[in-house]
């Protein structure tokens, strides 16, 4: 087994991993805040009531996929 080595590629993956993880956490907080405070205010605007959570969910899924991919690549990197 080779010792742990910090290559340029591994540092780039780690930084992408940190950013994607931060986006996932902030998106989850945004989703929670939306349903706690903003959703009741948008009763009369059905397009925004559906569009905002759909956009938040799309960003969350993209960031989560990116996070999991970078985590797998970071762990497999030799």
C-alpha contacts under 8 A as a table, 3 or more apart, distances in Angstrom:
res1	aa1	res2	aa2	distance
2	X	78	X	7.98
5	X	78	X	7.91
6	X	10	X	6.04
6	X	11	X	6.60
7	X	10	X	5.15
7	X	11	X	6.33
8	X	11	X	5.19
8	X	12	X	6.24
9	X	12	X	5.11
9	X	13	X	6.22
10	X	13	X	5.04
10	X	14	X	6.10
10	X	74	X	6.36
10	X	77	X	7.20
11	X	14	X	5.01
11	X	15	X	6.20
12	X	15	X	5.21
12	X	16	X	6.19
13	X	16	X	5.08
13	X	17	X	5.94
13	X	70	X	6.03
13	X	71	X	7.97
13	X	73	X	7.64
13	X	74	X	6.17
14	X	17	X	4.89
14	X	18	X	6.19
14	X	70	X	7.68
14	X	74	X	6.99
15	X	18	X	5.11
15	X	19	X	6.25
16	X	19	X	5.15
16	X	20	X	5.99
16	X	67	X	7.72
16	X	70	X	7.11
17	X	20	X	5.23
17	X	21	X	6.02
17	X	66	X	7.80
17	X	67	X	5.48
17	X	70	X	5.72
17	X	71	X	6.51
18	X	21	X	5.13
18	X	22	X	6.16
19	X	22	X	5.09
19	X	23	X	6.22
20	X	23	X	5.06
20	X	24	X	6.25
20	X	63	X	5.37
20	X	64	X	7.03
20	X	66	X	6.47
20	X	67	X	5.18
21	X	24	X	5.11
21	X	25	X	6.30
21	X	63	X	7.42
21	X	64	X	7.44
21	X	67	X	6.02
22	X	25	X	5.16
22	X	26	X	6.11
23	X	26	X	5.16
23	X	27	X	5.89
23	X	60	X	7.48
23	X	63	X	6.41
24	X	27	X	5.09
24	X	28	X	6.20
24	X	60	X	5.72
24	X	63	X	5.90
24	X	64	X	6.11
25	X	28	X	5.21
25	X	29	X	6.36
26	X	29	X	5.07
26	X	30	X	6.08
27	X	30	X	4.90
27	X	31	X	6.04
27	X	56	X	6.69
27	X	59	X	7.54
27	X	60	X	5.88
28	X	31	X	5.05
28	X	32	X	6.24
28	X	60	X	7.47
29	X	32	X	5.10
29	X	33	X	6.13
30	X	33	X	5.08
30	X	34	X	5.96
30	X	56	X	7.72
31	X	34	X	5.10
31	X	35	X	6.41
31	X	53	X	7.01
31	X	56	X	6.73
31	X	57	X	7.93
32	X	35	X	5.41
32	X	36	X	6.15
33	X	36	X	5.06
33	X	37	X	5.88
33	X	38	X	7.16
34	X	37	X	5.62
34	X	38	X	4.83
34	X	39	X	5.91
34	X	53	X	7.73
35	X	38	X	6.15
35	X	39	X	5.20
35	X	40	X	7.72
36	X	39	X	6.88
36	X	40	X	7.83
37	X	40	X	6.43
37	X	41	X	7.33
38	X	41	X	5.32
38	X	42	X	6.67
39	X	42	X	5.33
39	X	43	X	7.11
39	X	49	X	6.42
40	X	43	X	5.89
41	X	44	X	8.00
42	X	45	X	5.26
42	X	46	X	7.14
42	X	48	X	7.00
42	X	49	X	5.85
43	X	46	X	6.69
43	X	49	X	7.23
45	X	48	X	5.67
45	X	49	X	6.22
46	X	49	X	4.83
46	X	50	X	6.27
47	X	50	X	5.47
47	X	51	X	5.76
48	X	51	X	4.84
48	X	52	X	5.60
49	X	52	X	6.15
49	X	53	X	7.20
50	X	53	X	5.93
50	X	54	X	6.25
51	X	54	X	5.08
51	X	55	X	6.12
52	X	55	X	5.21
52	X	56	X	6.23
53	X	56	X	4.96
53	X	57	X	5.93
54	X	57	X	5.06
54	X	58	X	6.11
55	X	58	X	5.07
55	X	59	X	6.35
56	X	59	X	5.32
56	X	60	X	6.13
57	X	60	X	4.91
57	X	61	X	6.09
58	X	61	X	5.27
58	X	62	X	6.21
59	X	62	X	5.14
59	X	63	X	6.07
60	X	63	X	5.22
60	X	64	X	5.96
61	X	64	X	5.06
61	X	65	X	6.06
62	X	65	X	5.26
62	X	66	X	6.18
63	X	66	X	4.98
63	X	67	X	5.98
64	X	67	X	4.99
64	X	68	X	6.17
65	X	68	X	5.26
65	X	69	X	6.10
66	X	69	X	5.18
66	X	70	X	6.08
67	X	70	X	5.26
67	X	71	X	6.05
68	X	71	X	5.03
68	X	72	X	6.19
69	X	72	X	5.20
69	X	73	X	6.21
70	X	73	X	5.03
70	X	74	X	5.87
71	X	74	X	5.07
71	X	75	X	6.17
72	X	75	X	5.27
72	X	76	X	6.17
73	X	76	X	5.09
73	X	77	X	5.91
74	X	77	X	5.35
